[in-house]
Amino acid sequence: MADRILEGSLRAISAPDLLTFINMIKKTGILSLRQGERTRRIYWERGDMIFASSSDPDESLGSFLVRHGKITQEQNMKSGLMVEPGKRQGKVLVQMGVLTPKELWWAVKNQILEIIYSTFALRDGYFTFEESEESHEEKIKLSTSTTNVIMEGIRRLDEWPMIKEIIPNDRLVPELAPVEQQDKGVRFLEGEKAVLALIDGRRTVRDIIHRSALDEFETLRVIVSLVRARYAVLPEAPLPSHGEEVDDALAIQELIFSYNQIFFRILSSLAGSLSRESLEALAQSCLDTANSSILEGLRFETSGRLDPKVLTANVADHHVDRRLADLDGGLSTVLSFLLFEASKHLSPEEKSAIYRMVEERVSPAVS
């Protein structure tokens, strides 16, 4: 029998904080987030997200597959008519020969993630969490680390406004930039090369998303990167300046994001052994001890991050040649104090995992 143990307004607590809390208390049950006529449900098993569903037709499996060019709208409608109790649309599509079981697994997993990520932008609405003893029965379950999903959701939330500024709609047609304008120093990953190969001056952004092996967000992020590297242009959209100030701002954003991921991981790990009050006091003492003008007016948010806007503003009046190094120095000092304090409370395994993350996340290129 389900027992409602949490409920409230999303104006009082953000979705990322809510997901982090349920992950911390290791509960099994269903989190429902309601906004107007739309309800999204996230299913939990001992603090891990394992499934998600949405009442919005645009977030259904069929619509997801159409958006990604895996099935046609006609196939979506036909398979939808064949859905019946105990027989879901994914299984119908496999029986029709439209999808392979492997393709269905990929689609369900990424549809679940898209629904979860969509909750991060919610600013109003209501939530309830109903605890139950038995987990939700699903043949295809999300097996990704809940902490990683939350961190990725926060990253997407941070980057989405920048993406929309460059790509205001998906009907724009990217074109290859003249060879002489391209930044020859850029080295692309395989996924980025694949997206670049899809830009032919005829396909819209939506067409490229359909054909890309990456998910929608990552495809858009790659297109923005190609525009910034001057390998592609969007004639109908405002193009960014490529001067020193813009390059500096992008590097600052990336550095802040890298440190915030580590801060989030450390404070999330400490939440299991410290009370909320003790954790807040520990985090604030690290900021106070660091005693840097870069950190003026800052507190760790409940999400375990430092506000990127405040950090950017604090470093804005530094000389352009020193901004990145000064920011790195201030954040590195906070991280050092935080690691020292955390080491008193974490297991050897947790400490090892965090130190590996520090080595991987913080760029050694800052000088």
HUMOBEL-V939846 format. One record per pair of residues at least 24 apart in sequence whose ideal C-beta (glycine too) atoms are under 10 Angstrom apart, sorted by the first residue. I is the first residue (numbers start at 1). GAP is how many residues later the second one is. D is the distance in Angstrom with one decimal. If there is no record, write none. Layout:
I,GAP,D
I,GAP,D
This chain:
1,129,9.6
1,130,9.8
1,131,7.3
1,132,8.1
1,133,10.0
2,27,6.7
2,28,7.4
2,126,10.0
2,127,9.7
2,128,4.0
2,129,6.8
2,130,4.7
2,131,9.1
2,132,9.8
3,26,8.1
3,126,9.6
3,127,6.6
3,128,5.0
3,129,7.4
3,130,9.3
4,25,9.1
4,28,9.8
4,124,5.7
4,125,7.2
4,126,5.0
4,127,7.8
5,24,7.8
5,123,9.0
5,124,5.9
5,125,7.5
5,126,5.0
6,25,7.9
6,121,7.2
6,122,6.7
6,123,3.8
6,124,8.6
6,125,8.5
7,25,9.2
7,119,7.2
7,120,6.6
7,121,4.4
7,122,7.3
7,123,9.2
8,118,7.1
8,119,6.2
8,120,8.3
8,121,9.6
9,115,7.4
9,116,7.6
9,117,5.8
9,118,7.9
10,24,9.0
10,25,7.6
10,109,8.9
10,112,5.2
10,113,6.8
10,114,5.7
10,115,4.7
10,116,6.7
10,117,6.0
11,111,9.7
11,112,7.1
11,113,5.4
11,114,8.3
11,115,9.4
12,115,9.7
13,114,8.0
13,289,8.1
14,105,9.8
14,106,8.1
14,107,9.9
14,108,8.1
14,109,8.2
14,140,9.9
14,143,9.5
14,287,9.0
14,288,7.7
14,289,7.2
15,25,9.6
15,27,9.6
15,101,9.2
15,102,9.9
15,103,9.4
15,104,4.6
15,105,5.4
15,106,8.0
15,107,5.1
15,108,9.0
15,110,9.1
15,112,8.1
15,135,9.6
15,138,8.2
15,142,9.3
16,103,8.7
16,104,5.8
16,106,9.9
16,134,6.0
16,135,9.3
16,137,6.3
16,138,5.7
16,141,7.6
16,248,9.5
16,285,9.5
16,286,8.6
16,287,5.2
16,288,9.5
16,289,9.3
17,133,9.5
17,284,8.5
17,285,4.8
17,286,5.9
17,287,9.4
18,24,9.6
18,101,8.7
18,104,9.6
18,109,6.3
18,111,8.3
19,25,9.4
19,30,7.4
19,97,7.9
19,100,7.7
19,101,8.4
19,127,7.5
19,128,9.8
19,130,8.0
19,131,5.5
19,134,7.8
19,284,9.9
20,126,8.8
20,127,8.4
20,130,5.9
20,131,9.9
20,134,9.7
20,244,8.6
20,247,9.5
20,248,6.6
20,251,8.0
20,282,8.0
20,283,6.9
20,284,7.8
21,26,9.9
21,108,9.3
21,250,8.8
21,255,9.8
21,281,8.9
22,25,6.6
22,26,9.6
22,27,8.5
22,107,6.4
22,109,9.8
22,124,8.7
23,24,4.9
23,25,7.3
23,26,7.9
23,122,9.7
23,123,4.9
23,124,6.9
23,126,9.3
23,127,7.1
23,245,7.9
23,248,9.1
24,244,7.4
24,247,5.0
24,248,6.7
24,252,9.8
25,104,9.6
25,106,9.6
25,246,9.6
25,247,9.8
26,246,9.0
27,102,7.2
27,103,9.8
27,104,5.4
27,105,9.2
28,103,6.6
28,104,6.1
28,105,7.0
28,106,7.4
28,107,5.4
28,108,8.7
29,99,9.7
29,100,5.9
29,101,5.1
29,102,4.1
29,103,4.9
29,104,9.1
29,105,9.6
29,106,8.7
29,107,8.8
30,98,8.5
30,99,7.3
30,100,5.3
30,101,8.7
30,102,7.3
30,106,7.1
31,88,8.9
31,96,6.4
31,97,7.5
31,98,4.8
31,99,8.2
32,94,8.5
32,95,6.5
32,96,5.1
32,97,7.7
32,98,7.6
33,82,9.9
33,85,9.6
33,86,5.5
33,89,6.4
33,92,6.1
33,93,7.7
33,94,5.0
33,95,8.6
33,96,9.9
34,88,9.7
34,91,5.4
34,92,5.1
34,93,7.3
34,94,8.1
35,84,9.2
35,87,6.0
35,88,9.0
35,89,6.7
35,90,3.5
35,91,8.0
35,92,9.7
36,88,9.2
36,89,7.5
38,80,9.6
38,84,9.8
38,87,8.5
39,86,9.2
39,87,9.8
40,75,5.7
40,76,8.3
40,78,7.1
40,79,5.8
40,82,8.6
40,85,9.4
40,87,9.7
41,74,8.7
41,87,9.9
41,89,9.9
41,95,9.1
42,70,8.8
42,73,7.8
42,74,6.2
42,77,7.3
42,85,9.8
42,87,9.2
42,94,9.9
42,100,9.6
43,69,9.2
43,89,9.8
43,92,7.5
43,93,4.0
43,94,9.7
43,95,7.4
43,98,8.6
43,99,8.9
44,85,8.2
44,87,8.9
44,88,9.4
44,91,7.9
44,92,8.2
44,102,8.5
45,89,9.4
45,90,4.1
45,91,7.4
45,93,10.0
45,96,8.0
45,97,9.7
45,101,10.0
46,89,7.8
47,99,6.8
47,100,10.0
48,87,9.5
48,93,9.2
48,94,8.1
48,95,8.7
48,96,9.0
48,97,8.0
48,98,4.9
48,99,9.5
48,101,9.3
49,63,8.1
49,64,9.3
49,67,6.4
49,92,9.4
49,93,5.9
49,95,8.1
49,96,9.6
49,97,5.1
49,100,6.2
49,101,8.9
50,62,8.6
50,85,6.8
50,86,6.6
50,88,6.9
50,90,9.7
50,91,4.4
50,92,5.3
50,93,8.0
50,94,9.7
50,96,9.2
51,57,8.8
51,61,6.1
51,64,9.4
51,65,9.7
51,84,9.2
51,85,5.6
51,86,9.4
51,87,4.9
51,89,8.1
51,90,6.0
51,91,6.3
52,59,8.1
52,60,4.6
52,61,8.0
52,62,8.6
52,63,4.1
52,64,5.2
52,65,9.7
52,66,9.2
52,67,8.5
52,90,7.7
53,58,9.3
53,59,8.4
53,62,7.0
53,83,9.6
53,85,9.8
54,57,9.0
54,58,9.9
54,60,9.1
54,61,5.0
54,62,10.0
54,64,7.8
54,65,9.4
56,59,8.8
56,62,8.7
58,60,9.9
59,52,7.6
59,55,7.0
59,56,5.6
59,59,7.0
60,29,7.6
60,51,8.1
60,55,9.8
61,27,7.7
61,28,5.5
61,29,5.7
61,32,8.5
61,43,8.8
61,46,6.4
61,47,6.7
61,50,5.4
61,51,9.6
62,27,5.5
62,28,9.0
62,30,9.7
62,31,8.2
62,45,9.7
62,49,9.7
63,48,9.0
64,43,6.4
64,44,9.0
64,46,7.3
64,47,4.4
64,48,9.7
64,50,6.6
64,51,9.1
64,151,10.0
64,152,9.3
65,24,8.9
65,25,8.9
65,28,7.6
65,33,8.7
65,34,7.7
65,38,8.9
65,39,9.3
65,42,5.7
65,46,8.3
66,144,8.9
67,44,9.9
67,47,9.3
67,103,9.7
67,139,8.1
67,142,7.2
67,143,7.3
67,149,7.0
68,38,9.6
68,39,7.7
68,42,8.1
68,43,9.4
68,46,10.0
68,141,7.0
68,142,6.1
68,143,9.1
68,144,8.3
68,145,9.8
68,146,10.0
68,147,8.0
68,148,7.3
68,151,9.6
69,137,9.2
69,138,8.2
69,139,9.9
69,140,7.8
69,141,3.0
69,142,6.0
69,143,8.7
70,28,8.2
70,29,7.0
70,33,6.7
70,34,9.6
70,36,8.9
70,37,6.5
70,140,8.5
71,25,9.3
71,27,5.6
71,28,7.3
71,32,9.7
71,36,9.2
72,26,8.8
75,24,9.4
88,50,9.9
88,51,9.2
88,52,9.8
90,49,9.4
90,50,7.9
91,48,8.9
101,39,9.7
104,35,9.9
104,36,7.5
105,34,9.5
105,35,5.8
106,34,9.8
106,107,9.9
106,109,9.9
107,33,9.2
108,30,8.7
108,31,9.0
108,32,4.5
108,33,9.1
108,34,8.7
109,31,7.0
109,32,8.9
109,33,6.2
109,34,8.2
109,35,7.9
110,32,9.9
110,105,5.6
110,106,9.0
111,29,9.9
112,26,9.4
112,28,8.4
112,29,8.7
112,30,5.1
112,32,9.1
112,37,9.5
113,29,7.3
113,31,7.4
113,36,6.9
113,39,8.2
113,40,8.8
113,102,7.6
113,104,9.5
114,101,7.4
114,102,7.5
114,103,8.4
116,26,8.3
116,28,9.7
116,30,9.5
116,33,6.2
116,34,8.9
116,36,9.3
116,37,6.7
117,32,8.1
117,35,7.4
117,36,5.0
117,37,9.9
117,38,9.8
117,39,5.7
117,40,8.3
117,43,9.6
117,98,9.5
117,99,10.0
117,100,7.4
118,35,9.2
118,38,9.7
119,34,7.9
120,30,8.7
120,32,9.5
120,33,4.4
120,34,7.0
120,35,9.8
120,36,6.9
120,37,4.8
120,38,9.9
120,40,9.1
121,32,9.3
121,35,8.9
121,36,6.4
121,39,7.5
146,122,10.0
147,117,8.2
147,118,7.1
147,121,6.1
147,122,8.9
148,113,9.9
148,117,9.7
150,114,7.9
150,118,8.2
150,153,8.4
150,154,9.7
151,109,8.9
151,110,5.7
151,113,6.0
151,114,7.5
151,117,9.0
151,152,9.7
151,153,9.5
151,154,9.9
152,65,9.1
152,109,9.6
154,103,9.0
154,106,7.8
154,107,8.4
154,110,7.3
154,149,6.4
154,150,9.2
154,151,7.1
155,62,9.5
155,66,9.7
155,102,6.5
155,105,8.8
155,106,7.6
156,61,5.7
156,62,9.4
156,65,8.7
157,146,9.9
158,95,8.0
158,98,8.9
158,99,6.5
158,102,8.4
158,147,9.1
158,150,6.8
159,58,8.2
159,61,9.2
159,62,6.6
159,65,8.6
159,94,8.5
159,98,8.3
160,57,7.9
160,60,8.9
160,61,9.5
162,59,9.1
162,62,7.1
162,66,9.8
162,78,9.5
162,88,9.0
162,91,8.0
163,54,7.9
163,57,5.1
163,58,6.4
163,60,8.5
163,61,5.5
164,56,8.9
164,60,9.7
165,59,8.9
165,72,8.7
165,73,7.8
165,75,8.4
166,54,8.8
166,55,10.0
166,57,7.9
166,58,4.8
166,59,9.7
166,61,5.9
166,62,7.9
166,68,7.1
166,71,6.4
166,72,7.9
166,73,8.3
166,74,6.8
167,38,5.9
167,53,6.0
167,54,9.8
167,56,6.4
167,57,6.6
167,60,8.3
167,67,6.8
167,70,6.5
168,66,9.1
168,68,8.8
168,69,6.1
168,70,8.6
169,35,9.2
169,36,7.8
169,37,9.0
169,67,9.0
169,68,8.6
170,34,6.5
170,35,4.3
170,36,4.1
170,37,8.8
170,38,8.8
170,39,6.9
170,46,9.0
170,50,8.2
170,53,10.0
171,33,5.3
171,34,7.1
171,35,6.7
171,36,9.7
171,65,8.7
172,32,6.6
172,33,5.3
172,34,9.1
172,51,9.2
172,62,5.1
172,63,8.1
172,64,5.4
172,65,5.7
173,26,9.0
173,27,9.2
173,28,6.6
173,29,6.9
173,30,6.9
173,31,5.4
173,32,7.7
173,34,8.7
173,35,9.6
173,61,7.8
173,62,7.5
173,63,7.6
174,24,8.8
174,25,4.8
174,26,8.8
174,27,7.8
174,28,10.0
174,29,7.7
174,30,8.3
174,31,6.6
174,33,9.9
174,34,7.2
174,49,6.2
174,52,7.5
174,53,7.5
174,57,9.7
174,58,4.8
174,59,7.0
174,60,5.6
174,61,8.7
174,62,10.0
174,63,9.2
175,24,7.0
175,25,8.3
175,26,4.4
175,27,9.2
175,57,6.7
175,58,5.4
175,59,7.9
175,60,6.5
176,24,7.8
176,25,6.8
176,50,9.1
176,55,7.1
176,56,6.1
176,57,7.9
177,49,8.6
177,50,8.5
177,52,8.9
177,53,5.2
177,54,5.7
177,55,5.9
177,56,5.1
177,62,9.9
178,52,8.9
178,55,8.9
179,52,9.5
180,50,9.8
181,49,4.9
181,50,8.7
181,52,8.5
181,61,9.4
182,44,9.6
182,47,7.2
182,48,5.4
182,49,5.1
182,50,9.2
183,45,8.8
183,46,4.8
183,47,5.3
183,48,7.3
183,59,8.5
184,45,9.8
184,46,9.9
184,47,10.0
185,44,8.8
186,39,8.5
186,40,8.9
186,42,9.4
186,43,4.6
186,44,8.8
186,45,7.1
188,34,8.7
188,37,8.5
188,38,8.5
188,41,8.5
188,43,8.4
189,33,8.8
189,36,10.0
191,27,7.2
191,28,8.8
191,31,6.8
192,26,9.5
192,27,10.0
192,29,9.5
192,30,5.0
192,31,9.6
192,33,6.8
192,34,7.4
192,37,9.5
192,39,9.3
193,29,9.5
194,25,9.5
194,28,8.7
195,24,6.0
195,25,9.6
195,26,9.5
195,27,4.4
195,28,6.5
195,30,9.0
195,31,7.1
195,37,9.2
196,26,7.9
196,27,9.1
196,29,9.7
196,30,6.0
196,33,9.7
196,35,6.3
196,36,7.3
198,24,9.9
198,25,9.4
199,24,7.9
199,27,7.3
199,32,8.3
199,33,5.4
199,34,9.6
201,31,9.8
201,32,9.9
201,34,9.6
205,29,8.2
205,32,9.7
225,25,9.9
244,76,6.2
244,77,9.4
245,75,7.1
245,78,10.0
247,73,9.8
248,67,9.7
248,72,5.7
248,73,9.2
248,75,6.1
248,76,6.9
249,63,7.6
249,67,9.6
249,74,9.2
251,72,8.5
251,73,5.5
251,76,9.3
251,77,9.9
251,112,8.9
251,114,9.0
251,115,8.3
252,56,8.5
252,59,7.9
252,60,6.0
252,63,6.8
252,64,9.3
252,71,6.5
252,72,6.3
252,75,6.2
252,76,9.6
253,55,6.7
253,58,9.6
253,59,7.6
254,70,9.7
254,109,7.5
255,53,9.9
255,56,9.1
255,60,10.0
255,68,9.8
255,69,6.5
255,72,6.1
255,73,6.1
255,76,7.3
255,107,8.1
255,108,6.9
255,110,9.8
255,111,6.7
256,49,8.8
256,50,7.4
256,51,9.2
256,52,4.7
256,53,9.6
256,54,10.0
256,55,5.5
256,56,7.3
256,59,9.6
256,71,7.4
256,72,9.9
256,75,7.5
257,48,9.2
257,51,7.5
257,104,9.0
258,70,9.6
258,73,8.9
258,99,9.9
258,100,9.6
258,102,9.3
258,103,4.7
258,104,5.5
258,105,6.5
258,108,9.9
259,46,8.9
259,47,7.5
259,49,9.9
259,52,9.0
259,68,9.0
259,69,8.5
259,71,9.6
259,72,4.5
259,73,8.1
259,75,8.0
259,76,6.6
259,99,9.6
259,102,7.8
259,103,6.8
260,40,9.8
260,41,9.3
260,43,8.6
260,44,7.7
260,45,4.2
260,46,6.3
260,47,9.4
260,48,7.4
260,51,9.3
260,71,9.0
260,101,9.6
261,43,9.3
261,44,8.6
261,96,7.5
261,97,10.0
261,99,9.8
261,100,5.6
261,101,9.4
262,42,9.5
262,69,9.2
262,73,6.4
262,76,8.5
262,77,9.0
262,92,7.4
262,93,10.0
262,95,5.9
262,96,5.8
262,98,9.5
262,99,5.6
262,100,7.0
263,37,6.9
263,38,9.6
263,40,9.4
263,41,5.4
263,42,6.1
263,43,6.7
263,68,8.7
263,71,7.8
263,72,7.4
263,75,6.9
264,36,9.5
264,37,9.6
264,39,6.6
264,40,3.9
264,41,6.0
265,39,7.9
265,77,9.8
265,85,9.4
265,88,8.1
265,89,6.0
265,92,5.8
265,93,9.1
265,96,8.9
266,38,7.6
266,69,8.3
266,72,5.6
266,73,7.1
266,75,9.1
266,76,5.2
266,80,8.4
266,84,9.2
266,85,9.8
266,88,5.8
266,91,8.9
266,92,9.1
267,33,6.8
267,34,9.8
267,35,9.4
267,36,8.9
267,37,3.9
267,38,9.0
267,71,8.0
267,75,8.4
268,35,9.4
268,36,6.0
269,35,9.9
269,73,7.1
269,76,8.5
269,77,5.9
269,78,9.0
269,81,5.2
269,82,8.9
269,84,8.2
269,85,6.7
270,34,9.3
270,68,9.1
270,71,8.4
270,72,5.8
270,74,9.7
270,75,5.8
270,76,7.1
270,80,9.1
271,33,8.7
272,73,9.0
272,74,9.2
272,75,9.8
272,78,9.0
273,69,9.7
273,71,9.6
273,72,4.8
273,73,7.5
273,74,9.1
273,77,9.4
274,67,10.0
274,68,9.7
274,71,6.4
276,26,8.9
278,67,9.4
279,25,9.3
279,66,9.6
282,55,9.5
282,56,8.1
282,59,5.4
282,60,8.2
282,62,9.5
282,63,8.7
283,51,9.2
283,54,9.8
283,55,7.2
283,58,8.7
285,52,7.8
285,53,9.6
285,56,7.6
286,47,8.8
286,48,5.6
286,49,8.5
286,50,8.7
286,51,4.0
286,52,4.8
286,53,9.3
286,54,8.5
286,55,6.4
286,56,9.4
287,43,9.9
287,46,9.7
287,47,6.1
287,50,8.4
287,51,9.1
288,49,9.4
289,44,8.3
289,45,8.5
289,47,9.7
289,48,5.3
289,49,9.9
289,51,9.7
289,52,9.5
290,39,9.8
290,40,6.7
290,41,8.7
290,42,9.2
290,43,4.4
290,44,4.7
290,45,9.2
290,46,8.4
290,47,6.1
290,48,9.3
291,39,9.6
291,42,8.5
292,34,8.6
292,35,9.6
292,37,7.6
292,38,4.1
292,39,8.9
292,41,6.4
292,42,8.0
293,24,9.6
293,25,9.1
293,33,8.8
293,37,7.9
294,24,8.5
294,29,9.8
294,32,6.3
294,33,5.9
294,34,9.4
294,35,7.7
294,36,3.3
294,37,7.4
294,39,8.9
294,40,9.1
295,35,5.8
295,36,8.3
295,38,8.6
295,39,6.8
296,34,9.9
298,32,9.8
298,36,9.2
300,34,9.3
300,38,9.3
306,24,9.9
306,25,7.8
306,28,7.9
324,39,9.7
324,41,9.3
324,42,5.6
324,43,8.4
325,41,6.0
325,42,6.4
327,39,8.4
328,34,8.1
328,35,8.5
328,37,9.8
328,38,4.3
328,39,8.9
329,37,8.8
331,31,8.5
331,35,9.9
332,26,9.9
332,30,7.6
332,34,9.0
335,27,7.8
